[in-house]
Amino acid sequence: MRFATTIFLTVAAVGLGIYAFLDHSGIIREFFGESGRPALVAPVTTAITSFNLERGDEARTLELQSDGSWRLTSPIDDLADPAWVQKALETFGTLQAKDFLRDEDGAGRSGYGLSTETATTLRIGLSDGKSLVYQVGQKGPFANSSYLFPGPASDYEGAFAVSGDFAAIADTPVSKIIDPVLTRFDQEKIVGLTFQHEDDVIDLKRPQTPGGRWRLENPIQLQADDDQVNTLLTALTTIPVSQVTLDPGTLPETATANSKKRIIQIWDPVPKNVIELTLTPHPSDETLLRTQHSQRSLVYDVPKTVLDDIFPKDAEALRESRLLRVLAADINSVSITPREGNPLLLENTGAWLMTNKPDEGAVLANPEQGERFLTLLNETLVLQYLQSGPDKLALYGLDTPQFVVEMQGENLGPLQTETLTMSVGLPPGNPPNVYVTFKDTDFIAAVSKTFLTGLIQSADPISWKKLEVLNIAFNLINEVTMEVPGADTVKLKVDYEAEEEDQRLRVEQNGADRTDDMNKLAAGQMIMNVGTLSPDRWIHVSTESVLALTNPSLLLTVKSGDSEDAEAKTWTVKFAPVNAEVPAFYYGQLEGTSRPEPFLISRDSYDRLSGKGLILEAP
């Protein structure tokens, strides 16, 4: 019984499937004398190279350009709105029939908007040379749908109700197809800008290389502010078109006198061309500007307010606002030479190296100081630009500069050269500013006196000294002794090779074994902290540091090695508070070294090194 039922259901399902196929394909209708519905093919959007919308005498043609943009080529020639074209292409590509309404006698043709007078013929050109033709009627009966028939109007058999707002695309006027943004270009490719008003011309240029800097070429020659120029470029790519005049030949004469006209040129080297914008007062609306575009054929009205965003007031407004803009990767070497003293010599190989003492070789420097030095150069603001000249050097203290900084590398300084030479002058008296000049330039930059303070710190070799007091592998440390005046001596003993785990870390207090009371976590952290002891910063020897370290508050002794693999060594580091009343920071000094500069550490670091918390409870 069940087997017979299964066979019946299977046969029924297959029969219904065959019927559905025959009905959908129109074979049944043809069998009974009815014609099948027309084939409806959706185009592949990536293969579309053109499309034409034609209704009566009105035709609009759009063509794909070699650079991937779309252009309106009929009834006028202009750039097409990328957003509108994208919407149209998406509509074409998602074409799908929801229903077919056969209309054998054509009685419903006008109701669908598919009569020869009301229908829009849509021709889509494909990359293989073929084309698809559709008749587009009114909006359809469903949401976001239209009436449409594939093929020429003469083949009309009825209306497809299809997905997509084809009717809205067909009804779009030419003025709404035109690109509503006045200029579009790749900002990274632009190598020149020219702004002309009356007899004033501002020229900006940059090399066609990655990271090339903008430079003012006219009326002054000076490094330009990249941020400001890039802001101008962004503004130029967002100028909105308020209105388009489709027939520029019928325009009334506008005020195009030289005193009223402004010209902007945007230079793109690949291909070698220039976009020129001519902006003149609007003949009837003071809030607008009438604009012509050298690569577009119409006349465009844009808001007058765009002048505030795209037309610089003068060349000085575009001058570099910072003293320098240099990248660490572009620097090979640096010398900082004070008026009195020896030069500090540095090399940059991806890491900063001090090379002052050839007999010691290159010494690895503190990378944080390298970052501080570059920040000093790149973040110092120019307060005022002054004209240079031999008579100005003494006036601004540049005849005998406080510092001379020289760099070797590439793309350095205002001239983007391989060598940069910068002099820093301090006039007599106590001025608030210092003055900087660069070799082979014709200006002097006034900057805050804090720049000189930062340069003094950067010229001090101790600022570049690597932040490292001890660097001992933890597995080589075998003993750490902490001696605090007036307190018990604590000694931590380490033997990682001991067979018994409880023998690997042991602690003594005044010679008595306190291992059972040891805080194992604190003991492990002590070994790591001692082996990688680093200062907050190095300082010069001073009377205060010498007096404080004469009576240290902590003596730290570290022993390591004494095995076949490592020679036995002992280090002694002493500490003393900077201010005994408020011990927030401590002096430190490593004894027995050739360069015993003191250093500073914080109270937290001091507490960890003093053995605080190493023994959990008193005996």
Salt bridges, closest charged atoms under 4 A:
GLU34 OE1 - ARG29 NE 3.85
GLU54 OE1 - ARG123 NH1 3.22
GLU58 OE2 - ARG60 NE 3.69
ASP77 OD1 - ARG71 NE 3.02
ASP78 OD1 - ARG296 NE 2.67
GLU157 OE1 - ARG102 NH1 3.60
ASP165 OD2 - LYS139 NZ 2.78
ASP171 OD1 - ARG55 NH2 2.56
ASP179 OD2 - ARG184 NE 2.60
GLU217 OE2 - ARG215 NE 3.76
ASP225 OD1 - ARG325 NH2 3.14
ASP226 OD2 - ARG213 NE 2.26
ASP227 OD2 - ARG322 NH2 3.83
ASP227 OD2 - ARG325 NH1 3.38
ASP301 OD2 - HIS282 NE2 3.09
ASP301 OD1 - ARG290 NE 3.11
GLU316 OE1 - ARG319 NH2 3.83
GLU320 OE1 - ARG213 NH2 2.54
GLU320 OE2 - ARG325 NE 3.03
GLU360 OE2 - LYS357 NZ 3.84
GLU379 OE2 - ARG322 NH1 3.69
ASP460 OD2 - HIS540 NE2 2.42
GLU468 OE1 - LYS466 NZ 3.60
GLU479 OE2 - LYS559 NZ 3.68
GLU508 OE2 - LYS493 NZ 3.21
ASP513 OD2 - ARG506 NH2 1.94
ASP517 OD2 - ARG514 NE 2.85
GLU591 OE2 - LYS574 NZ 3.34
GLU597 OE1 - LYS465 NZ 2.74
GLU597 OE2 - ARG595 NE 3.13
ASP607 OD1 - ARG603 NE 3.25
